[in-house]
Every structure is written in C-alpha cells, then in structure tokens.
Amino acid sequence: MANITGVVKWFDNERGYGFISCEQGNDVFVHHSQIKENGPGKDLHEGENVTFDIQENEKGPMAVNVHKL
C-alpha cells in the first residue's frame, strides 16, 4: 500500500460512504470507518483533499487510513 493524495468526489454523511478521485484519475470507494480523525470529524465534504492507502477487496479498490489535509 502506498500513501496517495486525492479529492473527495462525493460523500453521503448519512449513509457513511462515498468516492475519492485519485491523482491517477480513477475513483476509489471510501467508508466512514476508514476516516482517521479524532472526535466527530468523521465526515468528508466534496472537494476536500485527503491522503489514503488503497486496499483491494472483492468489490474493487477501497480507500483505507484516510486523513484530511
């Protein structure tokens, strides 16, 4: 896994998931459980810059260890 920079494409705070656009041009699924922020900051907003790692699973690539910049 490598640390990657991306921009939140969209994120549904009620459902707890969304997608991040990677530097490489592809979109990666993100689940709220992978947002590594203390306190109530486990939400993401469209256009927000983040760093993360990519983990492959049966449904495709998923962002893990997500940190807001």
N, C-alpha and C positions, 0 to 999 in steps of 0.2 A: 504494500500500500504506500502511496506517495501523497504528500500534502498538496492539495490542489486548491486554486482560487476560483471562485465563481460568483455569480449574481443570482439572487432568488428570482426565479421567473414568476412563480405564484406560490402562495401558501395559504391553506384554509385553516385558520386557528381553531375553528370549532371542531373540525374533523381531525386535525393534528397531522396533516401531511401536505406535501406539495412537490415542486420540482425546482432544481437549481440548474442554471445554464453554466456549463464548464467553459474554461478557456479554449478547450479543443473544439467547442461548438456543439457538443451533444448535451442532452438534458439528463439529469440524474434524479431519481426519486429520493425524497427525504421525509423521514418520520420524526415527529417531535421528540421521541425518546432518544434521538441521536444529537440533539442540540445541547451542547455542553456549556450551559450558563447557570450561574447560581441564582436562586430565588425565582421570582415569577417571570424572568426573561426568556422563557422557552417558547417564544413566538418569533416568527420571521415575517418580514414585510417585502413586498415586491420591490425590486431594485436594490435591496440590501446586499452588501458584499460580505462573503463568508469564505472560510477555508475549511477543508474537509478531506477525508480519505474516501476511497471508493472500495466497496466490498461487493463482489459478485455473489448473487444468490439465484435461486431457481426462476425468479421473475425478471432478472436482469440486474444492472448496476444499481447500488444504493449508496447514498452518502452516509458516512459514519463519522463520529468525532467532529461534529460541525461546531465551528466557533465563529461568532460575529466579529467583523473587523471594525 
